[in-house]
């Protein structure tokens, strides 16, 4: 009996609507990594939203000082082996959370010859990541980080929340690319903690899909004061020519906050937490500037979340609109790792920037109204109602696409059945 007679058309249509209403269409350039030596705390459902990239601003006069000088103690010179005599500033800018300089210099390379640490899986692996502890708290976007995750792909993952999609955000990337340390006998990933700085070196590493070139060698150094240095000793290929088909290519830093919500609507998934990761800032270094002996210097700017009390919060000269929320005793502009707690506590309306109110005692007699729709998340997408309409539209479009595809499948079965019928008639004749 023909397939179209066995299964009614309505069954195909309903099936298409159900399937396409449950599936989110996510196009991503990112790739999964295997995490070792750390207990996993993956959430069952993870999604990524937005790239809130701040446009680079023109550098202020204070940004034009030579590397290593300024109001804060920047990265200090380490061992030098070449004979470069000048520092050539190739590019500089301000990125709200960091200032950046790209220079030509040999001053910032650490010779990791004094018993650096190694990890067997990093030295002989592909898309592998290992978490290691620091002897000091490293300030990253104002958050104190005590552990970093070193990836074979030329970057560090900086969040305590571990998941497979490490290349998406919350990284420090001297050269994120498809490196494979199983290629080449000398490939190695070394790291060393000097108590005032932490150095990671990708030494003589090859690209998996372009291993015909000579190997790459580069470093990143995390200084105790929050400064970040990228150094490049061997760059055998123009970075812009690195293939991105199987792995993203990035140089810079990125951070994000999380929003957790319980999945509802499907009985089988009820009670499961969905964690959405919102990237709120990224610094992207111009790939065309990277060559051998290039150094990228990233200096942190003062952020709200480093303030520990109300007066410090309001009086500090930060590049943000800092406010103090007594409900959770936290200083913020509302955009950092603790954003969901800030919104839940009603800090959008409770927080203030007035020193005279610092002695006010917070009382819970009047429960603040928690914000259910995050205006920052909806920024650039219209109002919260607009976002809901957009979501409904997307679901409707998904249902329509499902119906169209199922109709095409049905039509295909109909054509096959018709051909079989015609063939049978011809056979009888």
N, C-alpha and C positions, 0 to 999 in steps of 0.2 A: 504493500500500500504506500502511496506517495506520502512524503514527509508533510506536505502542506495539508493533507487530509487528516493526518494523525494529530498534529498540533495546531490549534486555532491561532489565527493571526493575533488575537488579543493577548495571548500568552507572551508572544515575543515583545509586544509593545510594553506591557507591564514590566517585563523583565528588564527592558532597556531603561525605563524610568527609574526603577529601583537601583540598578547598578550605577547609573550616572549621577544620581542624587547623593550617593554615598562616597563617591570618589572625588578627591581634590586634585585638580590638574596643577602640578608643580613642576616648573621648568627650572632646573638648577645646574650650575656648572660644578658644584662641589661633589666630592667623592668620599666614601666611607674609609675610616682607618680602624685598625685592630689595636685595642688598648691592652697593655700588659701590666702586670704587677699592681693593679689597683682594683678594688671591688667596684663593680659597676653600679651606677645609680641611674640607669637609663629609665626614662619614662616610656610607657607603652606608645604614646603618640607624641611626636615632636614635629613642629612646623616652624618655618622661618618666614619673617615678614620684613620688608622695607630695607632700604639702605639710606639712612639719614646722613648723607655726606655733606659736611660743611665745605663750601667753596673756599679755596685758599685766599687769604687776605694779603694785601701788600704789607711787607714787613715794616714794623715801626723802627725808629732809630735804635732802640734798645736791642733789636733783633740783628743788627748789623755788626755786632762785635765779633772778634775772631773766635773760633771754636775753643771751648774750654774756659772762656772768661765770661763774666756776667755777675748778676746778683746772687745766684746760687752756685754751689760748687758743682761744676760740670764734670764730665769724664776726664780723667787724667791720662797723660801720655804713658804708653807702655813700651815694651821693647820694640826697637825698630831695626830692620835689617837692610832696607834699601837706602838710596842716597837722595831722595827727593828733598829739595831744600826750601820749597815754598808751599803754602797752602792756597790752592786755587779754589775759590768759592764758585761753584757751578750753578747753584740755585738755592733759594731760601724763601721761607714763607711762614705764615702763622695759620694754625688750623684749629683755633679755639681751645683745644685741650693740650696741644703741643705746638712748639715752633720747630721748624725743620731747616736743616742745611745739608746740601750735598756738596762735598768738597773733594779735592784731589790731594791726598796726604798719606804718609806712611806712619803717622804718629799713633794710631789707635789700634794697632794689631797686637794681640797677646800671643806670645810664643808658648803654646801649651806643651812644653817638653818636660815639665816637672811633675811627673806622675799624674796626668789628668785622668779622670774617671771615664770608664767605658761601660757599655752595656751590650752584651752579645747579640741581642735581638736587633738593636739599632745598627750595629756594625754589619749585620748580615740579614737585611730585611727590606721589605718594600711595603709602603703604607702601614708602617708600624709606629706606635707611639708609646712612650714610657714616661711615667710621672716620677719626678725626683723632688726632694725637699730642698729648701733654701735655708741658710743659716741666719738670714735677715728677712725682714718684711719688705717686699718690693712694692712701691706704690704704683699701681696701674690704673689710670683714670681716677686717681684718688682712693682706690680700694687697695687694701693691704693684701698682697699675695704671698703665701708661704710655700706654695708648691707650683711648679710649672711642668707642663707635659711636653717633652721633646719628641718631635716627629721626624721621621726620615725624610719627609718632603720639604725640608728647609724652613721650618717655622716652629714656634712655640705656641702651645695652646694655654691660655691664661686663666680659664674659669675653673672653679671647684666642681661645677656641674659637668660630668663627663658624659659624652655621647659619641657616636661614631663620626658625625659630620663635622670634624674639627676644622675643616678649611673654610667654613661658612663665615665665621665671625669670632671675635674674642681671641685674636691671635697677635703675635709679634712675628713678622715675616721678613727676614733679610732677603730671602729668595724662595718663595713657595713655588715648587714645581715638581715634576714627576721623577724625583731622584730615587735610585734603586741601589742600595749598598751591597747587593749581591753581585753586582757587576764590578769587576776590577779587584785585584788582590789588595790594593792599597786603600780602598774606600773605608772611611771610618767616620764616626761621629763621637767627638770628644767633648767633655764638659768639666769645668773646674770652678769651685766656689772659693773665692778669696776673702770671704766674710764682708768685704765692702763692695764686691761686684761678683757677678756670676757670668761666666763665659761659656758659650757653646760654639763649637766649630764643626762644620761639615767639611771634611778634608778629603780631597780627591774623589768626589762623588760624581757618578755618571747619571745622565738622564736615561730612563728606561727606553724611551722611544726615539732617542737621538744619540745613542752611545757611540757613534762613529767619531765624535769630537773628543778632544782632550777633556780631562775631568775638571770639575769646578771645585774651588776652595773658598769658603767665606765664613764669617763669624757674626754672632750677635753678642753684645755685652749689656747686661742689665746692672746699672749702678744703684747703689743703696738709696740715692736721692731721687730715683725715678728716671734718670737719664737713660736713653737707649742709643746704642751705637751699632751700626751695621758696617762691616768691613769686608772688602772683596780683594782676594789675592790672585785668584785664577778665574777668569771669565772668558772661556774659549769661544763663546758663541754670543752674538748680539742677543740680549735678553728678549727683545721684541720678536725674535725668530724662534723662541721656544714654543713648541707645540702645546696647545691647550686642549686638545681633543680628549685626553684621558685624565687631565688634572689641571686645575686652575693655576695661573701664574700671577702672583701678587707680591708686591714689596710695600711694606707699611705696617700699620697697626689698626686694630678695630676692636670695638667693644659693643656690648648689647645688654639689655635687661630682659627678664623673663616675666611672662604672665601665665599663671596656671588657672585652668578652668576645668570643671567636670564635664565630661562629654555627656550630652543628653540627646534624647530623640530616638536612639536605637537601644532596644532592650538588652541586646547581647553585649553592649559596650557601656552600659550605665555604671557610673561610679569610677570609671577610668579617668585619670587626670590627663588633660591635654596641656602640654607646655609649649607655648609659642615664644620663640626667641626673636626679639625685635632689635635689630642693629640700629643704634642711635648715632654712631659716629665712626668714621673711617678716615685714616690718612693714607693716601695713595701716592707713592713716590713715582716720579716719572721714569719709566723703564728705560727710556732712551739715554738717560744720564749715567747708567751703571756700566762701568768698565773696570779693568784691573786698577787697583790702588784707589778706587773710589771709596769714600766714607760717607755714610748718612748719619747725621746727628739729630736726634729727637730730644728736645728738652721739654719737660712737663710744665704746664702752666697751673697756677693755683686753682683748685676746684673747691666747691662748697663743702663736699662731704668729708674733708679733712678736719673741719672745725669740730671741736668737742663740746663747746658750750655756746650759749645764745649770743653773748657779746662778741666773741671771736667770730662767730658766723656772720653777724651783720656788719662788723667793722672791717673784715678782711677785704683787701683790694683784689678781688677775684674778677674774672672776665664773665661772671654769671650773675643772675639775679638771685642771690642766696637768701633763703628764708629759714627761720627756725620754727620747728613744729614741736611744741611741748608734749603733745600726745604720745610721741615716740622718742622724744629727746634727740632729735636729729636735724642736722643742717643739710639743706639740699636745694637745688633749683627744680627738683621733681624728676630729674632724669639721671638715674644711676641704677646700680644693682637692686636697690631697695624700693624701686618705684611702686610695685604692687602694694607693699606695706604702707607707703606714703598715701596712695589713693584710698586704700581700705580704711585707714585711720581718719580720713577726711581732711588731710593736711592741705589739700587744695584750697580749702576755705579757712582752716584754722591757722596755717603758718603765717608768720608776719616778719617784717624787716625793720622793726622799730625797737631801738635799744631800751626805751622807757618801759616796754612791755616784757622785758626779760625776767622781771621778778614776779610776773603773774604766775599763779598756781593753776595748773590745769586740773579741771574737775570733769568727772565723767557723768555728772547729773544729766547733762544734755548730750545725748549720743550724736556724734557728727554723722552727717549723711555721707555714706560711702559712694564714691563715683562708680557707676556701673559701666559707663562708656568712657574710655580713656581719650581725652582730647589730643594727647600727644600722638597716640596711635592713629587717630583719625586725621592728624595734621596732613594737609595736602590731599586728603581724600574726601573733603567735605565734612558735614556734620555727622553726628552719630546716626541720625535717621537716614542720611544719605548712604552711610556705610551699610546699614541694614537693607536698604533698597538695593544697593549694589550686590549684596550677598544673595538676596532673593532672586535678582536678575541672573546672577551666575548659576544658581541652582536651576532656574527655569531653562536657561540656555543648555545646561548639562542634560536636562531631561529631553529637550528637543533633539540635541545631538544623538542621544541614546535612541530615541524613536526613529530618527533618520537611518542610523546604522542598522537597527534591527529590521527596518523595512527593506533595506538593501539586502540583508541576509535572507529575508523572506523571499524577496524577488529572485535571488540567486537560486534558492531551493525550487522556486516555481519554474524557473528556466530549465533547471536540471530535470525536474519531473516532466516538463513538456517535451524535452529532447528525448527522454526515455520513452514517452508515449509515442512520439513520432517514429522513433526507431522501431518500436514494436509493430506499428502499423506497416512500416516499410518491410519489416521481416515477414509479416503475414502475406503481403502482396507478392 
